[in-house]
Structures are given as C-alpha cells and as structure tokens.
C-alpha cells in the first residue's frame, strides 16, 4: 500500500515541471532557487567571459612584434569606424611605409602609420606633449610606451581623475595611474588620426564600468554588507581590513 501511495505522489508531483531541451545560446547560465510555493524559480542569464570583456573593442596583436599594427587597427576600427583586420593593416603599413626598415627593426614606426593613414584619406599628426595635453585631448591617441623592458604601442582611450585608460593590444583594457604612466610614456609622444569629416564611431569612449575603480578590500567589504546574516564580529574585522579601500568615483570632463 505504501509503495502504491509513493508511486502516486511521484506521478503527481514529479512530472509537473517541464525541462527545456532546446539548445541555448553560448554563455547562457540557468539559475534555479526553491523560493516559490509553486516550485523552484528559474531564470536564464547571459554571462560574457572575462576574456571578452578584457578585450572588448581592442584588437589583440597576432605577433609579439605587431603591437603597432594592432593598436592602429584598434584606433581605425573602434574610433573611426573602419572594418579592418590587423593583417590588412600590416599589409598597408608594409606597402606605404619603409618596408626595409620595418623588416630590419621587426616593427612599425609612427612615420609608417602616418603614411598609411594618409593612404586611407585621414590627416594625422605626431607630436610631443605634456600630461595636461593628454588630459585635455577629446579623442583617442596612439602612444609609445616602455613597459616590462620592451617598447610597446597602446591606444589611450581617455584620462579621468589622473588615471589613464588604455586599449593595450597585448593586455586588453587596462589603466595606469598618472604617476605610473608618466614613468613609461616614451618621450611624451602622441599620434593622433583625425576624422575625415564624418562623425567618429568612438567605441573607445569610457563606460560606467571604467568610471569606477574598486580595490580588492572594498569588494570584500561590500560583499559582506550584502549579507546581513554575517555576524557583527566578522563584519567589524572586514571593516578594519578594508580601511583605506575606497570606491573611487571618477570625474567627468
């Protein structure tokens, strides 16, 4: 008799929930919580891999020597609205630049980039600048830096609150403090390509995620604050550890 009753209950309640077996888009995560009287609460959310976030709107360099072509492609595609691949830009730099010197030094110069930009119909200019010039700049610029013992090209997206946000073809979207950037900025050189009459796309503009810097200690503190069931002793310890870790709201120009 018990087995019959158990079987009836399973038949009544065990098959009231349907399962969607259709393929789901890549990055879909299904969340389930037993919170409602009618059964678990289910929701599908889309998650973007960190690697994609890190290199969003940044052309990743294909070779160890191609930071210049990748940075230039980033500027052309995500600021000026072109649709070029790094390989195409490399071919253009070799065609319009000083090919012999490019092969000899295994890299591209700002002069090569200027000639290629001119071939595409853009005016460009390279000049020495102060940090105040970089801060006042209203559009992205390509700059050379010395980093980890190597010469490297990056695109400066913008400067906010003495933080320099760059699109790095090797590391993705990163930032430097003003002090650190001034240490690695190679001869204070800037290279700017000007839009040829049309409104730039400027997908390199800073977004809300860029506009707030949170250090690790503050992240931990905020995480504990989200869960009131954590005892006061633990919370006080976290507060002490988090002293000095502030959420930095960056100014807007």
C-alpha positions as CSV (number, residue, x, y, z in Angstrom):
1,X,0.0,0.0,0.0
2,X,2.8,2.4,0.9
3,X,4.6,1.7,-2.4
4,X,1.3,2.5,-4.3
5,X,0.9,5.8,-2.5
6,X,4.5,6.7,-3.1
7,X,4.2,5.9,-6.7
8,X,1.1,8.1,-7.0
9,X,2.8,11.0,-5.3
10,X,5.8,10.8,-7.7
11,X,3.4,10.6,-10.6
12,X,1.5,13.6,-9.4
13,X,4.4,15.9,-8.4
14,X,7.5,14.5,-10.0
15,X,6.4,15.3,-13.6
16,X,4.7,18.7,-13.2
17,X,7.9,20.6,-14.2
18,X,9.0,20.8,-17.8
19,X,12.5,20.9,-18.9
20,X,13.5,22.9,-21.9
21,X,15.8,20.8,-24.0
22,X,16.3,23.3,-26.9
23,X,19.9,24.4,-27.4
24,X,20.7,27.7,-25.7
25,X,23.0,30.5,-26.8
26,X,26.6,30.3,-25.7
27,X,27.2,31.9,-22.4
28,X,23.7,31.0,-21.0
29,X,23.6,30.0,-17.4
30,X,20.4,28.6,-15.8
31,X,19.7,29.7,-12.2
32,X,17.3,27.8,-10.0
33,X,16.1,28.8,-6.5
34,X,13.4,26.9,-4.4
35,X,11.7,30.2,-3.4
36,X,8.1,30.0,-4.6
37,X,5.2,27.9,-3.4
38,X,4.7,26.6,-7.0
39,X,8.2,25.2,-7.3
40,X,11.7,26.5,-8.0
41,X,12.2,29.9,-9.5
42,X,14.2,29.6,-12.7
43,X,15.9,32.3,-14.8
44,X,18.4,32.2,-17.7
45,X,21.1,34.8,-17.7
46,X,23.8,35.6,-20.3
47,X,27.3,35.8,-19.0
48,X,30.2,37.3,-21.0
49,X,33.6,35.6,-20.5
50,X,36.2,37.8,-18.8
51,X,38.5,37.4,-21.8
52,X,35.9,39.0,-24.0
53,X,35.3,41.8,-21.5
54,X,39.0,42.4,-21.2
55,X,39.5,42.7,-25.0
56,X,36.2,44.4,-25.8
57,X,36.8,46.9,-28.7
58,X,40.6,46.0,-28.6
59,X,42.4,44.3,-31.5
60,X,44.7,41.7,-29.9
61,X,48.1,41.6,-31.5
62,X,48.7,38.4,-33.5
63,X,52.5,38.5,-33.1
64,X,55.0,39.7,-30.5
65,X,56.2,42.4,-32.8
66,X,52.8,43.6,-34.1
67,X,51.7,45.8,-31.3
68,X,51.9,48.8,-33.6
69,X,49.6,47.4,-36.3
70,X,47.2,46.1,-33.7
71,X,47.0,49.4,-31.9
72,X,46.5,51.2,-35.2
73,X,43.7,48.8,-36.2
74,X,42.0,49.4,-32.8
75,X,42.1,53.1,-33.5
76,X,40.8,52.8,-37.1
77,X,38.1,50.3,-36.3
78,X,36.7,51.4,-32.9
79,X,37.2,55.2,-33.2
80,X,37.0,55.9,-36.9
81,X,34.5,53.2,-37.7
82,X,36.6,51.2,-40.2
83,X,36.2,47.4,-40.5
84,X,39.8,46.3,-40.9
85,X,41.7,43.3,-39.7
86,X,45.2,43.5,-38.3
87,X,46.5,41.6,-41.3
88,X,45.2,44.2,-43.7
89,X,46.7,47.0,-41.7
90,X,50.1,45.2,-41.6
91,X,50.0,44.8,-45.4
92,X,49.1,48.5,-45.8
93,X,51.9,49.6,-43.5
94,X,54.4,47.4,-45.4
95,X,53.1,48.9,-48.7
96,X,53.1,52.6,-47.8
97,X,55.8,52.5,-45.0
98,X,59.5,52.0,-45.2
99,X,59.4,48.3,-45.8
100,X,63.2,47.6,-45.5
101,X,63.4,49.4,-42.1
102,X,60.2,47.6,-41.0
103,X,61.8,44.2,-41.7
104,X,65.1,45.3,-40.1
105,X,63.6,46.5,-36.8
106,X,60.7,44.0,-36.8
107,X,58.1,46.6,-36.1
108,X,56.3,49.7,-37.4
109,X,57.1,53.3,-36.8
110,X,54.8,56.3,-36.4
111,X,56.0,57.5,-39.8
112,X,54.8,54.2,-41.3
113,X,51.4,54.8,-39.6
114,X,51.2,58.4,-40.8
115,X,51.8,57.3,-44.4
116,X,49.2,54.5,-44.2
117,X,46.6,56.8,-42.6
118,X,47.2,59.3,-45.4
119,X,46.6,56.5,-47.9
120,X,43.3,55.8,-46.2
121,X,42.4,59.5,-46.6
122,X,43.0,60.7,-43.0
123,X,45.1,63.5,-41.7
124,X,47.3,62.6,-38.8
125,X,49.9,64.2,-36.6
126,X,52.6,63.1,-34.1
127,X,53.9,65.5,-31.5
128,X,55.5,65.7,-28.1
129,X,53.0,66.6,-25.3
130,X,52.7,67.2,-21.6
131,X,50.3,65.2,-19.5
132,X,47.9,68.2,-19.4
133,X,47.7,67.9,-23.2
134,X,46.8,64.3,-23.0
135,X,44.2,65.0,-20.3
136,X,42.6,67.7,-22.5
137,X,42.6,65.5,-25.6
138,X,39.0,64.9,-26.7
139,X,39.7,61.8,-28.8
140,X,41.8,58.6,-28.5
141,X,45.5,58.7,-29.4
142,X,48.2,56.2,-30.1
143,X,51.2,56.4,-27.8
144,X,54.5,54.5,-27.5
145,X,55.5,53.3,-24.0
146,X,58.3,51.4,-22.4
147,X,56.8,48.5,-20.5
148,X,58.3,45.4,-18.9
149,X,61.6,46.1,-20.7
150,X,60.0,46.4,-24.2
151,X,58.9,49.2,-26.5
152,X,55.2,48.9,-27.0
153,X,52.3,50.8,-28.6
154,X,48.9,51.3,-26.9
155,X,45.8,53.5,-27.6
156,X,45.0,56.0,-24.9
157,X,41.2,55.9,-24.6
158,X,40.9,58.8,-22.1
159,X,42.2,60.3,-18.9
160,X,40.0,60.6,-15.8
161,X,40.9,61.7,-12.3
162,X,44.6,61.1,-13.0
163,X,44.0,57.6,-14.3
164,X,45.0,56.8,-17.9
165,X,42.7,54.2,-19.6
166,X,44.4,52.4,-22.5
167,X,43.5,49.8,-25.0
168,X,46.5,47.5,-24.9
169,X,46.9,45.0,-27.8
170,X,48.7,42.6,-25.5
171,X,46.7,43.0,-22.3
172,X,43.3,44.4,-23.3
173,X,41.6,47.2,-21.5
174,X,43.8,48.4,-18.6
175,X,44.6,51.6,-16.7
176,X,47.6,53.3,-15.2
177,X,47.8,55.9,-12.5
178,X,49.2,59.2,-13.8
179,X,52.5,58.7,-12.0
180,X,53.0,55.2,-13.5
181,X,52.0,56.3,-17.0
182,X,54.4,59.2,-16.9
183,X,57.2,56.8,-16.0
184,X,56.6,54.6,-19.0
185,X,55.4,57.1,-21.6
186,X,58.1,57.1,-24.3
187,X,59.4,60.6,-24.9
188,X,55.9,62.0,-24.3
189,X,54.9,61.3,-27.9
190,X,51.3,61.3,-29.1
191,X,50.0,60.2,-32.5
192,X,46.5,61.4,-33.5
193,X,44.4,60.5,-36.5
194,X,41.6,63.0,-37.3
195,X,38.2,62.0,-38.6
196,X,37.8,63.0,-42.3
197,X,34.6,65.0,-42.0
198,X,32.4,62.2,-40.6
199,X,31.2,61.7,-37.0
200,X,33.6,59.2,-35.4
201,X,32.2,56.0,-34.0
202,X,34.3,56.2,-30.8
203,X,33.5,52.8,-29.3
204,X,36.6,53.5,-27.2
205,X,34.8,56.0,-25.1
206,X,34.8,55.2,-21.4
207,X,31.7,53.5,-20.0
208,X,30.2,53.1,-16.5
209,X,32.4,50.1,-15.7
210,X,35.5,52.1,-16.5
211,X,34.3,55.0,-14.5
212,X,34.5,53.3,-11.1
213,X,37.6,51.7,-9.6
214,X,37.1,49.3,-6.7
215,X,40.1,47.8,-4.9
216,X,40.0,44.2,-3.6
217,X,39.5,45.1,0.0
218,X,36.5,47.2,-0.8
219,X,35.0,44.5,-2.9
220,X,35.3,42.1,0.1
221,X,33.7,44.6,2.4
222,X,30.8,45.3,0.1
223,X,30.2,41.6,-0.4
224,X,29.8,41.1,3.3
225,X,27.4,44.1,3.5
226,X,25.1,42.3,1.1
227,X,24.5,39.5,3.6
228,X,23.1,40.8,6.9
229,X,23.3,37.3,8.5
230,X,27.0,37.6,8.8
231,X,27.8,38.3,12.5
232,X,29.0,41.7,13.6
233,X,32.4,40.4,14.7
234,X,33.3,39.3,11.2
235,X,31.9,42.5,9.7
236,X,34.0,44.6,12.0
237,X,37.1,42.6,11.1
238,X,36.4,43.2,7.5
239,X,35.9,46.9,8.1
240,X,39.3,47.1,9.7
241,X,40.9,45.2,6.9
242,X,39.2,47.4,4.3
243,X,40.3,50.7,5.8
244,X,41.6,52.8,3.0
245,X,39.9,50.8,0.3
246,X,37.6,53.4,-1.2
247,X,35.3,53.3,-4.2
248,X,36.8,55.9,-6.4
249,X,34.1,57.8,-8.5
250,X,36.0,59.3,-11.4
251,X,35.1,62.8,-12.5
252,X,33.7,63.6,-15.9
253,X,35.2,66.2,-18.2
